[in-house]
Amino acid sequence: MSDEPAARRRSAELAGPPGPPTAPEAAISARDLTRRFRDLTAVDRLTLEVPRGALFGLVGPDGAGKTTTLRMLAGVLRPSAGDALLAGVSVARDPERVKRHIAYMAQRFGLYHDLTVRENIEFYADLYEVPRAERPPRVERLYRFSGLGPFERRPAGQLSGGMKQKLSLCCALVHRPEILLLDEPTFGVDPISRRDLWLILHEMVAEGTTVLVTTAYMDEAERCDRVALLHRGRVVALDAPRALQESYAGELLAVRVSDRRAAVKILGAAAGVRRASTFGDTIHVTLGSRAGDWPAAERALAAAGIDVLATTAVAPTLEDVFIDRVGVAEMAGEAAGGGAHGEARP
């Protein structure tokens, strides 16, 4: 019985182009969601499902379409085409009713710097019409997992960047939303605060909240139950992080050389090398077979006077998967004639 939802989704995919979103078991169900700004397609036919109580990541660099997608899902930006259901409500037909089921934390969340921590939370409780009798236990709970209790009388403008993000999250959660939409909540935040914010998100998910978060950090993406890797407004891969890593085709070597910049170019052109990209102080080289393809690549480096200092077989990271899928998508786009894509913020 537990496999039935997945089976229904696979059957729908095999049936042909997706129709309107219809999955009642999904907290978020998007079909062909598209947003165009004149000749720029910021989000291009995005299709995905987020199960209830899941932690789902939209992952990609700046310009991938993450913010535009979240703004459409939040009912802030109308889709140019397609639709999405959040808690069963259409963002295309009834965006205002969607807002009753969600909390949306934008990159520039509207904290009031001259108000204290407590006053900001109370202000958002007023906006969300939280009954006054329910506020004390909710606020205490928010203080408990955010650690902001000792600072409740401090003006928000005097908080650190990480504490401001925690306060923003508390304000978004004060009305106990079914779905939480977070746009790069850890951007510019120190490592300890990043860790704390993710602990808060995992606690919310454990209690049944559905969380959709955008991030450009691949290490954060690995914390999600499922991820959609976005490139120029399109989904280039969608699955659990580990499943994506296990799907990586070929063998991966971490190679240390005497001249990394020159070696990347040479390896990228070498026969048998699928991909070569800088990864820290090494080069990650993807081969069909290490035994069959690496000797020729090593000879090409030697001919250019580049010394190979070390080679180590490594498991692919999510970043490796992303680079690989983007490369495939780019080649497919070139073959199809390409198009105008990107992320726009009017």
LODREN-900458 format. One record per residue: residue in one letter; x, y, z of N, C-alpha, C in turn. Coordinates in steps of 0.05 Angstrom, whole numbers, padded with zeros to 5 digits, always signed. Layout:
N
aXYZXYZXYZ...
This chain:
346
m+00016-00024+00000+00000+00000+00000+00017+00025+00000s+00040+00025+00013+00056+00049+00016+00069+00057-00011d+00069+00038-00031+00081+00044-00057+00060+00056-00076e+00034+00057-00069+00014+00065-00087+00017+00094-00097p+00022+00114-00080+00026+00141-00090+00048+00143-00111a+00071+00130-00106+00093+00131-00125+00085+00117-00151a+00070+00095-00149+00061+00081-00173+00043+00098-00189r+00024+00113-00175+00006+00130-00190+00022+00152-00204r+00043+00163-00191+00058+00184-00204+00073+00173-00228r+00085+00149-00226+00099+00137-00249+00079+00132-00272s+00055+00123-00266+00035+00118-00286+00028+00144-00301a+00025+00165-00285+00018+00191-00297+00040+00201-00315e+00065+00197-00307+00087+00205-00324+00088+00190-00350l+00082+00164-00349+00082+00148-00373+00058+00154-00391a+00037+00166-00380+00013+00171-00396+00017+00194-00415g+00037+00211-00412+00041+00233-00430+00045+00259-00416p+00042+00282-00430+00046+00308-00418+00028+00312-00394p+00039+00324-00373+00023+00328-00348+00000+00347-00352g-00023+00341-00339-00046+00359-00340-00046+00376-00315p-00070+00386-00307-00072+00402-00282-00063+00386-00258p-00053+00400-00238-00044+00385-00213-00069+00372-00200t-00066+00347-00193-00089+00332-00182-00082+00315-00158a-00057+00317-00147-00049+00298-00126-00058+00307-00099p-00079+00296-00087-00089+00305-00061-00070+00299-00039e-00052+00279-00042-00034+00272-00020-00010+00290-00018a-00007+00307-00039+00016+00325-00039+00009+00352-00026a+00027+00363-00010+00023+00390+00001+00026+00411-00021i+00045+00406-00039+00050+00424-00062+00051+00406-00087s+00035+00414-00107+00035+00399-00133+00035+00420-00155a+00058+00422-00169+00060+00441-00191+00061+00426-00218r+00048+00437-00238+00047+00426-00265+00052+00448-00285d+00074+00445-00300+00081+00464-00322+00081+00493-00313l+00089+00497-00288+00089+00525-00277+00110+00541-00292t+00102+00564-00303+00118+00580-00320+00115+00609-00313r+00137+00624-00314+00136+00653-00311+00155+00666-00331r+00143+00683-00348+00158+00698-00368+00158+00728-00361f+00180+00741-00366+00182+00770-00364+00190+00780-00392r+00170+00787-00408+00175+00794-00436+00189+00771-00450d+00214+00775-00459+00228+00754-00474+00245+00736-00456l+00243+00740-00430+00258+00723-00411+00240+00703-00398t+00247+00677-00400+00232+00656-00386+00247+00650-00360a+00236+00659-00338+00250+00656-00312+00245+00628-00301v+00221+00617-00304+00214+00590-00296+00200+00577-00320d+00209+00553-00327+00201+00541-00352+00188+00513-00347r+00162+00513-00346+00146+00488-00344+00155+00470-00320l+00158+00482-00298+00166+00468-00274+00144+00449-00264t+00151+00424-00260+00132+00404-00251+00145+00388-00228l+00131+00388-00205+00142+00374-00182+00120+00369-00162e+00124+00351-00143+00106+00346-00121+00122+00346-00095v+00111+00358-00075+00123+00358-00048+00104+00344-00029p+00110+00320-00019+00092+00306-00001+00088+00321+00025r+00066+00317+00038+00061+00330+00064+00082+00321+00084g+00091+00340+00100+00111+00334+00120+00138+00329+00110a+00145+00338+00086+00171+00333+00074+00188+00359+00076l+00214+00356+00075+00233+00378+00072+00244+00376+00043f+00236+00395+00027+00241+00395-00002+00259+00419-00009g+00280+00414-00025+00298+00436-00032+00296+00442-00062l+00295+00468-00068+00299+00479-00095+00327+00489-00095v+00344+00476-00112+00373+00480-00110+00384+00491-00136g+00400+00512-00134+00413+00522-00158+00426+00549-00153p+00443+00558-00171+00457+00584-00167+00438+00607-00172d+00448+00631-00168+00433+00655-00174+00425+00654-00204g+00401+00662-00210+00391+00661-00237+00378+00635-00246a+00377+00616-00227+00365+00590-00234+00335+00590-00235g+00322+00610-00222+00293+00611-00221+00281+00605-00194k+00298+00603-00173+00288+00594-00147+00269+00615-00135t+00277+00640-00134+00261+00661-00121+00234+00665-00137t+00236+00665-00163+00212+00668-00179+00192+00645-00174t+00202+00621-00172+00185+00598-00166+00171+00602-00139l+00187+00609-00118+00175+00612-00092+00154+00635-00091r+00159+00656-00106+00140+00678-00106+00114+00670-00120m+00116+00653-00140+00091+00642-00152+00076+00624-00133l+00091+00606-00120+00078+00588-00101+00065+00602-00078a+00077+00625-00070+00066+00641-00048+00043+00658-00056g+00036+00659-00081+00014+00675-00090+00021+00704-00093v+00047+00711-00093+00056+00738-00095+00059+00746-00125l+00066+00726-00142+00071+00731-00170+00053+00712-00186r+00038+00722-00205+00020+00705-00220+00035+00690-00242p+00030+00664-00245+00043+00648-00266+00035+00658-00293s+00053+00656-00313+00046+00662-00340+00031+00638-00353a+00037+00614-00343+00024+00590-00352+00027+00569-00331g+00011+00548-00333+00012+00526-00313-00001+00534-00287d+00002+00516-00268-00012+00521-00242+00002+00505-00220a-00004+00511-00196+00005+00495-00173-00017+00495-00152l-00019+00473-00138-00038+00471-00115-00021+00470-00090l-00028+00487-00071-00017+00486-00044-00039+00481-00024a-00037+00459-00010-00059+00450+00008-00085+00448-00008g-00084+00440-00033-00107+00437-00050-00118+00462-00063v-00105+00485-00059-00115+00510-00069-00097+00519-00093s-00110+00528-00114-00096+00537-00138-00083+00564-00135v-00058+00567-00141-00045+00593-00140-00053+00610-00164a-00060+00597-00186-00069+00612-00210-00097+00623-00207r-00115+00608-00194-00143+00616-00192-00150+00631-00166d-00136+00624-00144-00143+00635-00118-00119+00640-00101p-00101+00658-00110-00076+00662-00095-00080+00673-00067e-00102+00688-00062-00106+00699-00035-00113+00676-00015r-00128+00656-00024-00135+00634-00006-00111+00616-00001v-00092+00615-00019-00067+00600-00015-00053+00611+00010k-00053+00638+00013-00038+00651+00035-00048+00643+00062r-00072+00632+00065-00082+00623+00091-00068+00598+00100h-00056+00583+00082-00044+00557+00088-00013+00558+00091i-00001+00581+00084+00028+00582+00082+00040+00604+00099a+00066+00602+00103+00082+00624+00112+00105+00627+00091y+00110+00651+00082+00130+00656+00062+00151+00675+00073m+00175+00665+00075+00197+00681+00086+00216+00688+00062a+00213+00712+00053+00230+00722+00031+00258+00728+00040q+00276+00732+00021+00304+00739+00028+00305+00764+00045r+00288+00783+00039+00287+00807+00055+00260+00808+00071f+00259+00792+00091+00235+00790+00108+00231+00816+00122g+00205+00824+00126+00199+00850+00136+00200+00853+00166l+00224+00850+00178+00227+00856+00206+00227+00887+00210y+00217+00895+00233+00217+00923+00240+00240+00928+00261h+00261+00941+00252+00285+00943+00267+00282+00959+00293d+00262+00977+00294+00259+00993+00318+00241+00979+00338l+00229+00956+00330+00213+00941+00349+00231+00919+00362t+00224+00911+00386+00239+00890+00399+00232+00863+00387v+00247+00842+00395+00241+00815+00386+00212+00808+00392r+00204+00812+00417+00176+00806+00425+00156+00822+00409e+00161+00847+00405+00142+00864+00391+00139+00856+00362n+00161+00847+00349+00159+00837+00322+00141+00813+00320i+00146+00794+00339+00129+00770+00339+00100+00776+00344e+00094+00794+00363+00067+00802+00369+00054+00816+00344f+00071+00832+00330+00060+00846+00306+00051+00825+00285y+00067+00805+00280+00059+00785+00261+00036+00767+00271a+00035+00763+00297+00012+00749+00308-00014+00764+00303d-00012+00791+00305-00036+00808+00298-00043+00805+00269l-00022+00806+00251-00028+00804+00222-00041+00777+00215y-00032+00756+00228-00043+00729+00223-00068+00723+00239e-00076+00743+00256-00101+00740+00272-00099+00716+00291v-00076+00712+00303-00073+00691+00323-00088+00699+00348p-00106+00682+00358-00121+00689+00383-00102+00695+00406r-00109+00715+00421-00091+00724+00443-00087+00703+00464a-00107+00686+00468-00104+00665+00489-00084+00644+00480e-00079+00641+00454-00061+00621+00444-00032+00631+00441r-00028+00657+00444-00002+00669+00439+00020+00661+00459p+00015+00663+00486+00037+00657+00504+00050+00630+00500p+00035+00608+00498+00049+00582+00493+00063+00581+00466r+00052+00594+00446+00065+00594+00420+00092+00610+00421v+00091+00633+00434+00115+00649+00435+00137+00635+00451e+00129+00622+00473+00149+00608+00489+00161+00585+00474r+00145+00572+00457+00155+00550+00441+00174+00560+00420l+00168+00583+00408+00186+00595+00388+00212+00603+00401y+00210+00614+00425+00235+00621+00440+00252+00596+00446r+00238+00574+00452+00252+00550+00460+00270+00540+00437f+00259+00538+00413+00277+00526+00392+00294+00547+00378s+00288+00573+00381+00304+00593+00368+00326+00604+00387g+00322+00601+00413+00341+00612+00432+00339+00642+00435l+00317+00654+00427+00314+00683+00427+00302+00694+00453g+00293+00676+00471+00281+00685+00496+00296+00706+00511p+00323+00702+00516+00338+00722+00531+00340+00749+00518f+00333+00750+00492+00336+00775+00477+00309+00788+00469e+00288+00780+00483+00261+00789+00474+00257+00819+00475r+00273+00833+00492+00270+00862+00494+00290+00877+00477r+00306+00862+00462+00327+00875+00446+00314+00884+00419p+00319+00909+00410+00309+00917+00383+00321+00899+00361a+00304+00892+00342+00313+00874+00320+00337+00885+00306g+00339+00912+00304+00362+00924+00290+00388+00919+00303q+00388+00910+00328+00413+00905+00343+00420+00876+00344l+00405+00859+00329+00412+00831+00328+00432+00825+00307s+00447+00802+00310+00465+00793+00290+00449+00782+00266g+00463+00778+00244+00449+00768+00220+00435+00741+00224g+00449+00723+00239+00436+00697+00244+00412+00700+00262m+00414+00717+00282+00391+00721+00300+00368+00734+00286k+00373+00752+00267+00352+00764+00252+00337+00743+00236q+00352+00724+00224+00339+00703+00209+00322+00685+00227k+00332+00679+00251+00316+00664+00270+00290+00679+00277l+00293+00705+00281+00269+00721+00288+00250+00721+00265s+00260+00724+00240+00243+00723+00217+00227+00697+00215l+00241+00675+00221+00229+00648+00221+00207+00647+00243c+00213+00657+00266+00193+00657+00288+00168+00673+00279c+00172+00695+00267+00149+00711+00258+00132+00696+00237a+00146+00682+00219+00132+00667+00198+00117+00643+00210l+00127+00632+00232+00115+00608+00244+00094+00613+00265v+00090+00638+00273+00073+00644+00296+00044+00634+00292h+00035+00632+00267+00007+00623+00263+00006+00593+00255r+00028+00579+00259+00029+00550+00254+00020+00543+00225p+00034+00551+00205+00026+00546+00177+00029+00516+00170e+00013+00507+00151+00015+00480+00141+00040+00477+00124i+00046+00498+00109+00068+00498+00089+00086+00522+00094l+00112+00518+00095+00131+00539+00100+00149+00542+00075l+00149+00566+00063+00165+00571+00040+00188+00590+00048l+00212+00581+00044+00236+00597+00054+00255+00602+00030d+00260+00627+00026+00278+00634+00004+00306+00640+00014e+00324+00621+00011+00352+00622+00019+00355+00634+00047p+00343+00620+00067+00343+00631+00094+00371+00633+00107t+00391+00619+00097+00417+00620+00109+00437+00636+00094f+00428+00651+00073+00446+00667+00057+00459+00689+00075g+00486+00690+00075+00500+00710+00090+00501+00705+00120v+00493+00681+00129+00491+00674+00157+00516+00658+00165d+00526+00663+00190+00550+00649+00199+00544+00619+00202p+00565+00602+00201+00562+00573+00202+00546+00562+00225i+00550+00573+00249+00535+00564+00272+00505+00570+00270s+00499+00594+00260+00471+00601+00257+00458+00585+00234r+00473+00578+00214+00463+00561+00192+00455+00534+00204r+00473+00523+00220+00467+00497+00233+00441+00499+00250d+00439+00520+00265+00416+00524+00283+00390+00526+00267l+00391+00541+00245+00367+00544+00228+00358+00517+00217w+00377+00501+00208+00370+00475+00197+00359+00456+00219l+00369+00459+00243+00358+00443+00265+00329+00451+00270i+00323+00477+00268+00295+00486+00271+00278+00475+00249l+00287+00475+00224+00271+00465+00202+00265+00435+00206h+00286+00420+00214+00281+00391+00218+00261+00386+00240e+00261+00403+00261+00242+00400+00282+00214+00406+00272m+00211+00426+00255+00185+00433+00244+00174+00410+00227v+00192+00398+00211+00184+00376+00193+00175+00352+00210a+00190+00347+00231+00184+00324+00249+00156+00327+00261e+00147+00352+00264+00120+00357+00275+00098+00359+00254g+00106+00355+00228+00086+00353+00207+00084+00377+00188t+00100+00398+00192+00101+00420+00174+00115+00412+00148t+00104+00421+00126+00117+00417+00100+00135+00441+00095v+00160+00436+00088+00179+00458+00084+00191+00456+00056l+00189+00478+00041+00202+00481+00016+00222+00504+00018v+00248+00497+00015+00269+00517+00019+00286+00519-00006t+00295+00543-00013+00313+00547-00035+00341+00551-00023t+00361+00541-00038+00389+00544-00029+00408+00541-00053a+00430+00555-00051+00452+00551-00070+00474+00534-00059y+00471+00526-00034+00491+00510-00020+00485+00480-00023m+00504+00465-00036+00499+00437-00040+00500+00421-00014d+00516+00430+00005+00517+00415+00030+00490+00418+00045e+00476+00440+00042+00449+00443+00053+00429+00426+00038a+00432+00425+00012+00413+00409-00004+00413+00379+00005e+00436+00370+00014+00438+00342+00022+00422+00336+00048r+00414+00357+00062+00397+00354+00086+00368+00350+00080c+00360+00354+00054+00332+00352+00047+00324+00323+00041d+00297+00318+00043+00287+00292+00036+00288+00288+00005r+00281+00309-00009+00282+00309-00038+00291+00336-00048v+00303+00337-00072+00312+00362-00083+00305+00363-00112a+00300+00388-00122+00299+00393-00151+00322+00411-00157l+00339+00402-00176+00362+00418-00184+00353+00435-00208l+00355+00462-00204+00346+00480-00224+00369+00493-00240h+00365+00496-00266+00384+00509-00283+00369+00525-00304r+00372+00551-00303+00359+00569-00322+00329+00564-00323g+00317+00561-00300+00288+00559-00299+00277+00532-00303r+00294+00512-00308+00285+00485-00314+00295+00465-00293v+00279+00445-00287+00288+00423-00270+00306+00404-00286v+00331+00401-00277+00349+00383-00292+00352+00356-00277a+00343+00355-00252+00342+00330-00237+00324+00333-00213l+00310+00312-00205+00292+00313-00182+00291+00285-00170d+00301+00284-00144+00300+00258-00130+00311+00263-00102a+00313+00242-00086+00328+00244-00061+00357+00249-00066p+00371+00265-00050+00399+00270-00055+00416+00245-00059r+00412+00225-00041+00429+00201-00044+00423+00186-00070a+00397+00186-00078+00390+00172-00103+00403+00186-00126l+00404+00213-00126+00417+00227-00147+00447+00221-00148q+00460+00219-00125+00488+00213-00124+00493+00184-00134e+00475+00166-00127+00479+00138-00136+00473+00135-00166s+00459+00154-00178+00452+00152-00206+00475+00163-00224y+00495+00173-00212+00517+00186-00227+00531+00165-00244a+00532+00171-00270+00543+00151-00289+00574+00155-00292g+00588+00132-00292+00617+00133-00295+00632+00132-00269e+00658+00133-00271+00676+00133-00247+00687+00161-00243l+00690+00168-00217+00699+00195-00211+00726+00194-00196l+00745+00210-00206+00771+00212-00194+00775+00240-00184a+00787+00243-00160+00797+00269-00150+00827+00269-00157v+00835+00288-00173+00862+00289-00183+00876+00315-00174r+00900+00311-00162+00916+00334-00155+00939+00336-00175v+00944+00361-00185+00964+00365-00206+00980+00389-00200s+01002+00393-00215+01020+00416-00211+01008+00442-00222d+00991+00440-00241+00979+00465-00253+00949+00459-00258r+00933+00466-00239+00905+00458-00239+00890+00472-00262r+00894+00497-00267+00879+00512-00287+00884+00500-00315a+00910+00496-00322+00916+00485-00348+00906+00456-00350a+00908+00441-00329+00900+00413-00329+00870+00410-00335v+00853+00428-00324+00824+00426-00329+00819+00428-00359k+00832+00446-00373+00828+00449-00402+00837+00424-00417i+00860+00414-00410+00871+00390-00424+00853+00366-00419l+00845+00362-00394+00828+00338-00387+00801+00341-00400g+00790+00365-00402+00764+00369-00414+00764+00361-00444a+00787+00362-00456+00789+00355-00485+00800+00327-00489a+00807+00313-00468+00820+00287-00471+00799+00266-00478a+00807+00247-00495+00789+00225-00502+00783+00208-00477g+00758+00200-00474+00750+00183-00451+00742+00198-00426v+00748+00225-00426+00740+00241-00403+00713+00254-00408r+00693+00247-00392+00666+00258-00395+00665+00287-00385r+00678+00292-00363+00677+00318-00351+00701+00323-00332a+00710+00347-00332+00732+00355-00313+00725+00382-00302s+00724+00384-00275+00717+00410-00263+00733+00413-00237t+00739+00438-00230+00754+00444-00206+00737+00438-00182f+00749+00426-00161+00735+00419-00137+00755+00423-00114g+00753+00447-00101+00773+00453-00080+00801+00455-00093d+00820+00440-00081+00847+00441-00092+00852+00417-00110t+00831+00403-00119+00833+00381-00137+00816+00386-00162i+00818+00367-00180+00801+00366-00204+00784+00341-00202h+00758+00343-00205+00741+00320-00206+00738+00312-00235v+00747+00288-00242+00748+00278-00269+00729+00254-00271t+00710+00256-00289+00691+00235-00294+00699+00219-00318l+00702+00192-00314+00711+00174-00335+00690+00152-00339g+00689+00141-00363+00672+00118-00367+00684+00094-00351s+00710+00092-00351+00724+00071-00337+00752+00081-00330r+00759+00079-00304+00786+00088-00296+00808+00072-00310a+00804+00046-00310+00825+00029-00323+00828+00034-00352g+00805+00039-00366+00806+00042-00395+00812+00070-00404d+00804+00091-00389+00805+00118-00398+00827+00136-00385w+00834+00130-00360+00853+00147-00346+00881+00147-00358p+00892+00125-00367+00920+00125-00377+00924+00145-00400a+00905+00147-00418+00908+00166-00441+00906+00195-00431a+00888+00200-00411+00886+00226-00400+00911+00234-00386e+00923+00215-00371+00948+00221-00357+00971+00227-00376r+00971+00212-00399+00992+00218-00419+00988+00246-00431a+00964+00255-00434+00959+00281-00445+00969+00303-00426l+00966+00298-00400+00977+00317-00380+01007+00317-00381a+01019+00293-00382+01048+00291-00383+01059+00305-00407a+01046+00303-00430+01055+00316-00455+01055+00346-00453a+01038+00356-00435+01036+00385-00431+01054+00394-00408g+01070+00376-00397+01088+00383-00375+01074+00386-00348i+01051+00374-00345+01036+00376-00319+01040+00350-00304d+01049+00353-00279+01053+00329-00262+01028+00322-00247v+01022+00296-00247+00999+00285-00231+01010+00278-00204l+01001+00292-00183+01011+00288-00156+00996+00266-00141a+00970+00263-00147+00955+00242-00133+00929+00238-00148t+00919+00213-00148+00892+00207-00158+00878+00189-00138t+00853+00196-00132+00837+00182-00113+00809+00177-00123a+00799+00153-00122+00772+00148-00130+00754+00159-00108v+00733+00174-00115+00715+00186-00095+00686+00182-00103a+00669+00183-00084+00640+00182-00089+00631+00209-00098p+00613+00211-00118+00603+00237-00127+00588+00252-00106t+00592+00278-00104+00577+00295-00087+00552+00305-00103l+00534+00318-00089+00511+00330-00102+00520+00352-00122e+00542+00365-00115+00553+00385-00133+00563+00372-00159d+00575+00349-00158+00583+00334-00182+00559+00328-00199v+00538+00318-00185+00513+00311-00200+00502+00336-00214f+00501+00359-00200+00490+00383-00211+00506+00391-00236i+00533+00392-00234+00549+00400-00256+00545+00381-00280d+00543+00355-00274+00538+00336-00296+00511+00340-00309r+00490+00344-00293+00463+00347-00305+00461+00373-00320v+00474+00394-00310+00474+00420-00324+00488+00417-00352g+00510+00402-00352+00524+00397-00377+00506+00383-00397v+00492+00363-00388+00473+00348-00405+00451+00367-00415a+00440+00383-00397+00419+00402-00404+00429+00423-00424e+00453+00433-00421+00464+00452-00439+00467+00440-00467m+00477+00416-00469+00480+00403-00495+00453+00398-00508a+00433+00391-00492+00406+00387-00503+00395+00413-00513g+00400+00435-00497+00390+00461-00505+00403+00471-00531e+00429+00466-00534+00443+00474-00558+00432+00459-00582a+00426+00433-00578+00416+00417-00600+00388+00426-00608a+00372+00436-00588+00345+00445-00594+00343+00474-00602g+00366+00488-00602+00365+00516-00610+00366+00536-00587g+00366+00525-00562+00369+00543-00538+00344+00559-00533g+00348+00581-00517+00325+00598-00510+00334+00618-00489a+00317+00637-00482+00324+00657-00462+00313+00648-00435h+00332+00645-00416+00324+00636-00390+00339+00652-00369g+00329+00650-00344+00343+00664-00322+00323+00670-00301e+00332+00685-00281+00315+00693-00259+00312+00723-00259a+00288+00732-00259+00283+00761-00259+00268+00769-00234r+00275+00792-00224+00262+00802-00200+00252+00831-00205p+00228+00833-00216+00219+00860-00223+00214+00878-00199
